[in-house]
Amino acid sequence: MADRPVSVRVTQVTVCALAEGHPQHDAYSIVVAYRGYDRWEVQRLGRYLSDTGTWDAPAPDDGPWRTAHLFDRDTAEALAVKAAPDVTCNGMRAKDVAKEAGT
């Protein structure tokens, strides 16, 4: 059997304003997920980040709403990085939790 080329593809990036070892890192994380055809979405707790910075629930149709929530990777990561400090869990923003932790 001939050797076949091996493919490696990144399909998910985690963005968080807390240090990786912080005990609440997962609770404040945002996921940038690959959705095919060089398109990425920014998601957290079943909501999707729009290019205006709002977190939206998915729409029943997969047409224009879906298109408005898919980005190239650089844009998706930039939107996630911008949103990360203001992610809120249990009434506390990530940037405030990070400040308390001294990170």
PEZIWO-V521588 format. One record per residue. RES is the residue in one small letter. PHI is phi in whole degrees, -180 to 180 (* if undefined). OMEGA is omega in radians with two decimals (none if undefined). D_FIRST is the distance of its C-alpha to the first C-alpha in Angstrom with 2 decimals. Layout:
res=[RES RES]
phi=[PHI PHI]
omega=[OMEGA OMEGA]
d_first=[D_FIRST D_FIRST]
This chain:
res=[m a d r p v s v r v t q v t v c a l a e g h p q h d a y s i v v a y r g y d r w e v q r l g r y l s d t g t w d a p a p d d g p w r t a h l f d r d t a e a l a v k a a p d v t c n g m r a k d v a k e a g t]
phi=[* -74 -65 -107 -64 -103 -109 -127 -139 -80 -119 -156 -129 -104 -122 -154 -82 -98 -61 -55 -84 -63 -63 -107 -53 -64 -66 -106 -80 -116 -109 -103 -118 -73 -123 94 53 60 -116 -130 -120 -112 -136 -160 52 78 -114 -126 -81 -93 -72 -93 90 -96 -93 -114 -74 -64 -88 -64 -92 -107 -85 -59 -59 -61 -60 -73 -115 -118 -139 -71 -61 -61 -66 -60 -66 -64 -63 -66 -63 -66 -79 -54 -63 -99 -61 -115 -141 53 79 -117 -79 -57 -64 -74 -64 -62 -64 -62 -81 77 -111]
omega=[-3.11 3.06 3.10 3.10 3.13 3.14 3.06 -3.11 3.03 -3.12 -3.14 3.07 3.10 3.14 -3.13 3.11 3.10 3.10 -3.06 -3.12 -3.12 -3.08 3.14 -3.11 -3.10 -3.11 -3.10 -3.07 3.02 3.13 2.99 -2.98 3.11 -3.12 3.08 3.08 3.13 3.12 -3.08 3.05 3.13 -3.02 3.06 3.08 3.08 3.09 -3.05 -3.09 3.08 3.12 3.06 3.11 3.10 3.08 -3.06 2.98 3.13 3.10 -3.14 3.09 -3.11 -3.05 -3.05 3.13 -3.11 -3.13 -3.12 -3.12 3.07 -3.03 2.93 -3.02 -3.10 3.13 3.13 3.14 3.12 3.09 3.14 3.13 3.13 -3.10 -2.98 -3.11 -3.09 3.06 -3.07 3.08 -3.12 3.07 -3.13 3.08 -3.13 -3.11 3.10 3.09 3.12 -3.14 3.11 -3.12 -3.14 3.12 none]
d_first=[0.00 3.79 6.58 8.81 12.51 14.52 17.82 20.99 24.13 27.57 29.03 32.26 34.92 37.92 41.28 44.34 47.71 47.75 46.18 42.83 44.45 47.35 47.71 48.08 45.20 43.25 46.43 46.97 43.43 42.35 38.76 37.33 34.46 31.91 32.32 29.96 30.62 31.89 34.62 35.77 38.50 40.86 41.63 43.72 44.87 43.99 45.74 44.39 45.88 47.22 47.82 51.48 50.68 51.48 49.42 49.12 48.23 45.62 47.19 46.67 45.36 42.15 43.51 45.76 45.97 42.22 42.10 44.95 43.06 39.79 39.58 37.39 36.17 38.93 41.64 40.41 40.32 43.75 45.24 43.95 45.33 48.64 48.88 47.83 51.26 52.97 50.67 53.09 52.66 55.68 57.98 56.77 54.97 52.09 54.08 56.97 54.80 53.25 56.75 57.95 55.03 55.83 52.44]
